[in-house]
């Protein structure tokens, strides 16, 4: 299980280890919050292609899919 502070999620770097898609390195560029200020999802941008994808922020806890930082 990855550990991270959800309050410091914006601009954090992630490595996709789950094999989903052709991109490996991502940066969190935007965070969606509900009316109460709780994080709902985050937008991640692929390094190089700038292609964006939206993921539920809890998915980042799964170390079978994501690793914090770039490897």
Backbone torsions as a table, in degrees:
resi	resn	phi	psi	omega
1	UNK	NA	126.3	175.2
2	UNK	-72.0	146.5	174.5
3	UNK	-119.0	136.7	178.6
4	UNK	-162.4	163.5	178.5
5	UNK	-95.5	114.3	-179.5
6	UNK	-57.6	-26.4	179.2
7	UNK	-71.7	-16.8	179.6
8	UNK	-111.3	25.0	-175.0
9	UNK	-72.1	-38.0	-177.3
10	UNK	-60.5	132.5	179.8
11	UNK	71.1	12.2	176.1
12	UNK	-78.8	154.2	-175.9
13	UNK	-104.6	141.0	-177.1
14	UNK	-139.6	147.5	174.6
15	UNK	-110.3	127.4	177.5
16	UNK	-81.6	113.2	179.1
17	UNK	-109.1	-0.1	-177.3
18	UNK	-84.3	-7.0	178.5
19	UNK	78.7	9.9	179.2
20	UNK	-82.3	115.8	179.2
21	UNK	82.0	178.4	-176.0
22	UNK	-97.5	-4.0	-177.2
23	UNK	-97.7	146.6	-177.1
24	UNK	-110.6	-42.1	-174.9
25	UNK	-106.3	134.5	-176.9
26	UNK	-135.2	155.8	172.8
27	UNK	-126.3	135.6	175.8
28	UNK	-75.9	117.2	-175.8
29	UNK	-105.9	-20.5	-178.7
30	UNK	-152.4	152.0	179.6
31	UNK	-128.9	130.8	176.1
32	UNK	-98.7	132.3	-179.4
33	UNK	-123.6	153.9	176.0
34	UNK	-82.9	-175.8	-177.0
35	UNK	-62.2	-25.7	-177.8
36	UNK	-91.4	-1.0	178.4
37	UNK	90.0	8.7	177.5
38	UNK	-83.8	140.4	-179.4
39	UNK	-69.6	131.5	177.1
40	UNK	-104.7	-45.8	-178.3
41	UNK	-155.1	170.0	176.6
42	UNK	-136.7	149.4	177.0
43	UNK	-99.7	128.7	-178.8
44	UNK	-116.6	137.3	-179.6
45	UNK	-110.9	129.2	178.5
46	UNK	-70.9	133.2	177.9
47	UNK	-71.3	132.6	179.9
48	UNK	100.4	-60.0	-176.7
49	UNK	-91.6	-19.0	-177.6
50	UNK	62.6	18.7	176.3
51	UNK	-72.5	136.7	-177.6
52	UNK	-103.8	150.2	172.4
53	UNK	-143.3	147.3	179.2
54	UNK	-106.9	131.9	179.1
55	UNK	-131.8	152.3	170.8
56	UNK	-67.5	131.8	-172.6
57	UNK	-63.1	-25.1	178.8
58	UNK	-67.2	-22.0	177.9
59	UNK	-60.8	-26.7	-177.5
60	UNK	-68.9	-15.4	175.3
61	UNK	-72.7	-20.5	-175.4
62	UNK	-81.7	104.8	-177.5
63	UNK	-74.4	-3.7	172.5
64	UNK	-81.3	-15.9	-179.4
65	UNK	-112.8	-35.7	-173.7
66	UNK	-137.7	146.1	171.7
67	UNK	-126.9	136.6	178.1
68	UNK	-69.0	134.8	-177.4
69	UNK	88.3	179.4	179.6
70	UNK	-108.4	133.3	178.3
71	UNK	-123.9	NA	NA
